[in-house]
Amino acid sequence: MSTDWIRRWDRFEELQSTSTHLAQIWRSGQLYADETPIVVTTQRQTAGRGRGDHQWFSDHGSLTFTLGISPQALGLSLVELVPVGLLTACSMISAIESLWPSIAGQLGVRWPNDIECDHGKVGGILPECIIKGGNDLLLLIGVGVNVTTDLANGPPEARSIGTAIGNLVSPYDFVDRPLDSLLQAFLQHFRKGLGRLSDPTNAWITEASPYDRLMNQPVKARQGHDFIEGLAQGWDNTGRLLILQASGEIVPISSGQILRSLP
């Protein structure tokens, strides 16, 4: 499968944020639904966005892009962001494994949309919906992956919890033009799974459950000012994280932040 389903490519040497740029051109009328799906890429992102008020560190060894989709143009209903994040993460893992099979089985999803291995965080996904004119919806999927990222020059949090694909594979396993190759492979894998978002049973979520890196792990979820603690019990068929509390109650989490302890 090729990437000819992408109708518009915007490429930049430097941007503050690919997602911020895409949201701006959508709201300002510089982008129309019939020009989507669109991919915005940049060689250097200076103010990448993470969840909440977090920033995403990247350099010239990082793959940073945002995919913009008009759900109506693809025949999708208004989609929930949790399944979109999971689908994106799983598609990226499949793409990474197709290019670097030596690390197959090492990567997984830290709910809701981080890509991790035992050595740390490899990538992150930020899905969001942008509306203009009251009913014109654009689904933005921001993606950052540490390919050959030099995390030693990053902020403390990136150094503490991050790793790069280049740290996991032998130099002999590397491919030519790894950033471009990974983007192409991701778009092919994501396109295969995109139609499954409209499946009311969401069977693909069950199939993707082996990627779950939180299963049976103690977790602490922050939702606003509230905290929910317990053991992670996988994902339900809508992609929500299930937390088994000490009381025996299983609580589904559809949004919020799963906290982690930094050394």
C-alpha positions as CSV (number, residue, x, y, z in Angstrom):
1,M,0.0,0.0,0.0
2,S,1.4,3.4,-1.0
3,T,0.9,6.8,0.7
4,D,-1.1,8.3,-2.2
5,W,-4.1,8.6,0.1
6,I,-2.3,11.7,1.6
7,R,-3.6,14.6,-0.5
8,R,-1.3,17.4,0.8
9,W,2.2,17.5,2.2
10,D,3.5,20.7,4.0
11,R,7.3,20.4,4.7
12,F,9.3,22.9,6.7
13,E,12.9,23.2,7.8
14,E,11.7,24.6,11.2
15,L,8.5,25.1,13.0
16,Q,7.5,25.8,16.6
17,S,4.9,23.0,16.4
18,T,3.5,21.0,13.5
19,S,0.2,20.6,15.3
20,T,-0.1,24.3,16.1
21,H,0.7,25.2,12.5
22,L,-1.9,22.8,11.2
23,A,-4.6,24.1,13.6
24,Q,-3.8,27.6,12.5
25,I,-4.2,27.0,8.7
26,W,-7.4,25.0,9.3
27,R,-9.0,27.8,11.4
28,S,-7.8,30.5,9.1
29,G,-9.2,28.9,5.9
30,Q,-5.9,28.1,4.4
31,L,-6.8,24.4,4.4
32,Y,-9.9,22.8,3.1
33,A,-11.4,19.4,3.9
34,D,-10.8,18.2,0.3
35,E,-7.1,18.8,0.8
36,T,-7.0,16.2,3.6
37,P,-5.5,13.9,4.7
38,I,-2.6,16.3,5.1
39,V,0.8,15.7,6.7
40,V,2.9,18.5,8.1
41,T,6.5,17.7,8.8
42,T,9.5,19.7,10.0
43,Q,13.2,19.0,10.2
44,R,13.4,20.9,13.5
45,Q,10.5,21.6,16.0
46,T,11.4,24.2,18.5
47,A,8.3,24.1,20.8
48,G,6.7,20.7,20.3
49,R,3.7,20.0,22.4
50,G,3.1,17.1,24.8
51,R,0.2,16.2,27.0
52,G,-1.1,19.0,29.2
53,D,1.5,21.7,29.5
54,H,4.4,19.4,28.7
55,Q,6.8,20.1,25.8
56,W,8.2,17.4,23.4
57,F,12.0,17.7,22.9
58,S,13.3,16.9,19.4
59,D,16.3,17.5,17.3
60,H,17.4,16.7,13.7
61,G,17.4,13.0,14.6
62,S,13.7,13.1,15.6
63,L,10.7,12.3,13.4
64,T,8.1,15.0,14.1
65,F,4.9,15.4,12.1
66,T,1.2,16.0,12.4
67,L,-1.4,14.1,10.4
68,G,-4.7,16.0,9.7
69,I,-7.8,14.0,8.9
70,S,-11.4,15.1,8.1
71,P,-13.4,12.3,9.6
72,Q,-16.4,13.0,7.4
73,A,-14.3,12.9,4.3
74,L,-13.2,9.4,5.2
75,G,-16.7,8.3,6.2
76,L,-15.9,8.2,9.9
77,S,-18.2,9.5,12.6
78,L,-17.0,11.8,15.4
79,V,-14.2,9.6,16.8
80,E,-13.0,9.3,20.4
81,L,-9.5,10.4,20.9
82,V,-8.4,7.4,23.1
83,P,-8.9,4.8,20.3
84,V,-7.2,7.2,17.8
85,G,-4.1,7.5,20.1
86,L,-4.0,3.7,20.6
87,L,-4.3,3.1,16.8
88,T,-1.6,5.6,16.1
89,A,0.8,4.1,18.7
90,C,0.2,0.6,17.5
91,S,0.7,1.6,13.9
92,M,4.0,3.3,14.7
93,I,5.2,0.2,16.6
94,S,4.4,-1.9,13.6
95,A,6.2,0.5,11.3
96,I,9.3,0.5,13.6
97,E,9.3,-3.3,13.7
98,S,9.1,-3.5,9.9
99,L,12.2,-1.4,9.5
100,W,14.2,-2.7,12.5
101,P,13.0,-6.3,13.1
102,S,15.8,-6.9,15.6
103,I,13.7,-5.0,18.2
104,A,10.4,-6.6,17.4
105,G,8.5,-7.4,20.6
106,Q,10.4,-4.9,22.7
107,L,8.1,-1.9,22.2
108,G,4.7,-1.3,23.6
109,V,2.0,1.3,24.5
110,R,2.0,3.1,27.8
111,W,-1.7,4.2,27.9
112,P,-3.0,6.3,26.5
113,N,-0.5,7.0,23.7
114,D,3.2,6.7,24.6
115,I,5.5,4.3,22.9
116,E,8.0,2.7,25.3
117,C,10.4,-0.1,25.8
118,D,12.3,-1.3,28.9
119,H,14.9,1.4,28.3
120,G,12.5,4.3,28.2
121,K,10.1,6.4,26.1
122,V,10.6,6.2,22.4
123,G,7.7,8.3,21.1
124,G,4.5,10.1,22.0
125,I,1.2,10.9,20.3
126,L,-1.1,13.8,20.8
127,P,-4.5,13.5,19.1
128,E,-6.9,16.5,19.3
129,C,-10.0,17.8,17.5
130,I,-10.1,21.3,15.9
131,I,-13.4,22.8,15.0
132,K,-14.1,25.8,12.8
133,G,-17.4,27.4,11.8
134,G,-19.3,25.4,14.4
135,N,-19.3,22.0,12.6
136,D,-16.1,21.6,10.4
137,L,-14.0,19.1,12.3
138,L,-10.3,18.3,11.7
139,L,-8.7,15.5,13.6
140,L,-5.0,16.3,14.4
141,I,-2.6,13.5,15.3
142,G,0.8,14.9,16.4
143,V,3.6,12.4,16.5
144,G,7.1,12.6,17.8
145,V,9.6,9.6,17.7
146,N,13.1,9.5,18.9
147,V,15.0,7.9,16.0
148,T,18.5,9.1,16.4
149,T,17.6,11.9,18.8
150,D,20.5,13.1,21.0
151,L,18.7,13.1,24.3
152,A,21.8,14.0,26.2
153,N,21.2,17.6,25.0
154,G,17.6,17.5,26.0
155,P,15.9,18.8,29.2
156,P,16.1,16.7,32.4
157,E,12.8,14.9,31.9
158,A,13.7,13.8,28.4
159,R,17.1,12.5,29.6
160,S,15.5,10.7,32.5
161,I,12.7,8.8,30.7
162,G,13.6,8.9,27.0
163,T,15.5,6.7,24.7
164,A,15.9,6.5,20.9
165,I,15.7,3.7,18.4
166,G,19.3,4.3,17.6
167,N,20.2,3.2,21.1
168,L,18.3,0.0,20.7
169,V,19.6,-1.3,17.4
170,S,23.0,-2.1,15.9
171,P,24.3,0.5,13.5
172,Y,24.3,-2.3,10.9
173,D,20.5,-2.6,11.2
174,F,19.9,1.0,10.3
175,V,18.2,1.9,7.1
176,D,18.9,4.7,4.6
177,R,16.9,8.0,5.3
178,P,15.4,6.6,8.5
179,L,13.1,9.5,9.2
180,D,11.5,9.4,5.8
181,S,11.4,5.6,5.7
182,L,9.7,5.5,9.1
183,L,7.1,8.1,8.2
184,Q,6.3,6.3,5.0
185,A,6.0,3.0,6.8
186,F,3.8,4.5,9.5
187,L,1.4,6.0,7.0
188,Q,1.0,2.7,5.3
189,H,0.3,0.8,8.6
190,F,-2.0,3.5,9.9
191,R,-4.1,3.5,6.7
192,K,-4.7,-0.2,7.0
193,G,-6.1,0.3,10.5
194,L,-8.0,3.6,9.9
195,G,-11.1,1.9,8.6
196,R,-11.3,-0.2,11.8
197,L,-12.1,2.9,13.8
198,S,-15.7,2.7,12.5
199,D,-16.0,-0.9,13.7
200,P,-18.6,-0.8,16.6
201,T,-17.0,-3.8,18.3
202,N,-13.5,-2.3,18.2
203,A,-12.1,-5.8,17.9
204,W,-8.7,-4.3,16.9
205,I,-8.3,-3.0,20.5
206,T,-8.4,-6.5,21.9
207,E,-6.0,-7.7,19.2
208,A,-3.6,-4.8,20.2
209,S,-3.7,-5.7,23.9
210,P,-0.3,-7.5,23.8
211,Y,1.2,-4.1,23.3
212,D,-0.1,-3.0,26.7
213,R,2.9,-2.1,29.0
214,L,0.8,-1.3,32.0
215,M,-1.0,-4.6,32.5
216,N,-1.0,-5.6,36.2
217,Q,1.2,-2.7,37.1
218,P,0.5,-0.3,39.9
219,V,-0.7,3.0,38.4
220,K,-1.9,6.4,39.6
221,A,-4.2,8.4,37.4
222,R,-4.8,12.1,37.7
223,Q,-8.1,13.4,36.5
224,G,-8.3,17.1,37.3
225,H,-7.7,17.4,41.0
226,D,-8.6,13.8,41.7
227,F,-6.4,10.7,41.8
228,I,-7.3,7.1,41.1
229,E,-4.8,4.4,42.2
230,G,-4.7,0.6,41.7
231,L,-3.6,-2.1,39.4
232,A,-3.9,-1.6,35.6
233,Q,-6.2,-4.3,34.2
234,G,-5.8,-3.6,30.5
235,W,-8.1,-1.8,28.0
236,D,-11.8,-2.2,27.5
237,N,-13.4,-2.4,24.0
238,T,-13.5,1.4,23.8
239,G,-9.8,1.8,24.7
240,R,-10.3,3.0,28.2
241,L,-7.8,2.0,30.9
242,L,-9.2,-0.2,33.6
243,I,-7.9,0.3,37.1
244,L,-8.6,-2.3,39.9
245,Q,-8.8,-0.4,43.2
246,A,-8.0,-1.8,46.6
247,S,-11.8,-1.9,47.2
248,G,-12.2,-4.4,44.4
249,E,-14.0,-1.8,42.1
250,I,-12.7,-1.6,38.6
251,V,-12.7,2.0,37.3
252,P,-12.5,2.8,33.6
253,I,-10.3,5.8,32.8
254,S,-11.0,7.6,29.5
255,S,-8.8,10.7,30.0
256,G,-6.3,12.2,32.3
257,Q,-2.6,11.6,33.0
258,I,-0.9,8.4,34.3
259,L,1.8,9.7,36.6
260,R,5.3,8.2,36.7
261,S,8.0,8.7,39.2
262,L,11.2,10.3,38.0
263,P,14.6,9.3,39.5
